[in-house]
């Protein structure tokens, strides 16, 4: 009797664990083909097929026909909503909030402009109110939220989830954003750096999908990078990994917000770009510079191209250390396209150590949604309720899309 019960029980446990793994993977990626499920979980195509059939019969997932690489494939998604997650990006001049269910399709969102040096209390009050309005607009209630993710334009300590370097976000240094929003909304909150969240979102849904070693760089009012190593976000001990905006590029340059002299942000940040055009163009905003560059203004295109060269040099250094497959460029400056991207490519590919690396430099697919979508995905990972009680994975990247459905 013992000899027959043991294996049967073990097989049942294995089937349950495999089912949990499949549902957790579908939840993380929102929609995924069966072949991609096999690559992400390590299970055989036959096992995946059987599990998907069982989960479909149970009403947990649903399938539909699609085409990948010119071949028919079965796309798998969750069949029902399993709670709402909220992704918040609090930028230097923009507040963006996205609300989604576990399928990872954004169901509600709003963008709100912020003034220069916006106050902490006012911004967090507005964030709380907008979240409540968006959830109510969906016909849902706050208890349906499983968690809230927040992306901030500063290095965030992975343990305390507070800004880890003083001065980078003025007046936010001593504020526990996680605690403030958690108390106001009654839900768990996770806080991370904006470039890290951009990297997570692009790995799940965008230009870093299928890439296990990659970099997402946010070129905006300031510049930062999110780094993928073995498919995971690399944050470092204090959350300062990827802070290329604070790499020194001019030993005699201006003092940066971090206290250092001649950081990259003092050369390519919004203030530097606008100031360099003041004599020839008069008072401008970063939005003005970008719009004029898109329209063909030679001066505005030149300062953005120069910024691309400087950012590219910093990324070439970073690439020498991390050896990425792909670099994805987002943020406001990326709207200008190859005016910014071409000098970055030239700087990276012109480095002898990287000449044969064939590193792709691509624009962000998600655009200005990347940071809030990454925060939303992180909240679902951390706080969502996976099938059969299995913990969510921290893995950021998705299975390679190059495999063909069989």
Secondary structure, DSSP 8 states (H G I E B T S, - for coil): -HHHHHHHHHHHHHHHHHHHHHHHHHHHHSEEEHHHHHHHH---HHHHHHHHHHHHHTTSEEEEEEEETTEEEEEEEESS---EEEEEEE-SSEEEEEEEETT--EEEEEEEE--TT--HHHHHHHHHHHHHHHHHHTT--GGGEEEEEEEESS-B-TTT-SBSSTTSSTT-TT--HHHHHHHHHTS-EEEEEHHHHHHHHHHHHSTTTT-SSEEEEEESSSEEEEEEETTEE---SSS-TT-GGGSBS-TTS-B-TTS-BSBHHHHHSHHHHHHHTHHHH-S--HHHHHHHHHHT-HHHHHHHHHHHHHHHHHHHHHHHHH--SEEEEESGGGGGTHHHHHHHHHHHHTSGGGTTT--EEEE-SSGGGHHHHHHHHHHHHHHS--GGG-----------TTS---
